[in-house]
Amino acid sequence: MNKEQVKGRVVELKGKAKEAVGVLLDDNSLQVEGNVQKNLGKLEAGFGDLKQELKNKL
């Protein structure tokens, strides 16, 4: 695993947690913030996955 994969998955988990807290507290802004953070984490992890895959093929 590379840094982008690890960091992306951590950010994704934080976003999921923030989104869940927003649902529990009925806080729409916290839900949206968590959703955005979750998706940014997925994007970064996906970039890391792609980078690792390219490295493995070369």
Sequence and secondary structure as in RCSB ss.txt:
>XXXX:A:sequence
MNKEQVKGRVVELKGKAKEAVGVLLDDNSLQVEGNVQKNLGKLEAGFGDLKQELKNKL
>XXXX:A:secstr
  HHHHHHHHHHHHHHHHHHHHHHHT HHHHHHHHHHHHHHHHHHHHHHHHHHHHHH 
